[in-house]
Amino acid sequence: MIFQLTKRMLMETDKRLLFKFAYNFGWKGIGAVRAFDRRVRKGEQFPAFLFLSITNNCNLKCQGCWVTPSVPALELATADIENVIDTCKRHGSYFFGIMGGEPLLYKGLFDLIGKHPDCYFLIFTNGTLLTDEVAREMRRLGNVTPLVSVEGTADVSDVRRGGSDVYSHAMHALENCSRNRLITGVATSVCKSNFKDLASEKFVNELIAKKVHYLWYYIYRPVGRIPHPELTLDRNEILELRKFIVNTRTTAPIAIVDSYWDHLGRALCPAATGIGYHVNPAGYLEFCPPIQYAKENIRDGNLSELVKKSEFLAGFRKMASSSSRGCILLENPVLMAKFIVDQKAINTSGRCAGIEELEAMKCCASHHQPGEEIPEKHWAYRMAKKYWFFGFGAYG
Ligand code: SF4
């Protein structure tokens, strides 16, 4: 599998991009995690990765999307993003997930990326604006990879995304990426309506045929304006998804990404470990993208100081990690709502009904299923997860 995937990467992508990926993302990413681990051992906090939602502007209306569009759109100022990136670099963190809304609607995105050739950027996009010209620009920059959302087959996708022809637009985007020899990813949020289509060998093979190099599986969270709780996966489906991921990693020449389980199959919440946080389009520093509460804003000070002094983030890490190894948002939204009220945190969602939304959420299954852990079978994932994706002391 590793040999075939390496061969695919060498044959299908631009060598300069491959080098940037290996060095900026791989090598520096390992350094970032080590630096993070050292900080944690000293009782300090600063994330190894940062997710920046640069705009709330979007051209789709997906089910379960937590982003509330506004007129005019909320956008992070370029100067604020630059400050954050510079601070991260000083801490040895060079990887940024660029989210939205739809980040390709943000003017000046590629100028910003071009100013930081020593970093690596992953752009979460719905693909509708990923034209040949945009893909060509990504190739010119070299330090960026598109992660295109695909939410199921054509019919399911249009319902899930709240648009028409979204699936064919995403497929076009993938063609533009492969024509321009980009390192390309697909992200899927697995829910009841797309489970059978997405957690399948057929889907994985289709992506390989389209020259996709990595596939990132998310578990659907019923949040936002239109939460659709009926789409939430149950315990058995999550277990089935885990089995599928572990088995596919041993056979398919494509990298399969998840951010939920360690090498032994034990659950993790990345934010509870403190390894990554999220900045929303208004500049609020959040625990993770779907939990829209904060007490700090990057406009109010240096990111390093904000993280260091944040009692809210520290309290959230403690509360989330002591309640479960899984996702507190799914497992215990009421406990989370209580914490948020006690902390007098600001509702950063742009919707009035923040706490009511949380209190109305039912407790659901998450990826934490004690006694049902499925360890990684492939040595490469076992090693990678053991050394670069683990609990960092968050779970005692
Ligand atoms: S709380 Fe849930 S959604 Fe947020 S980082 Fe943890 S596992 Fe992910």
Residues whose N, C-alpha, C, O or C-beta is under 5 A from the ligand:
A	BS01	SF4	L268 C269 P270 A271 C288 G326 C327 I328 L329
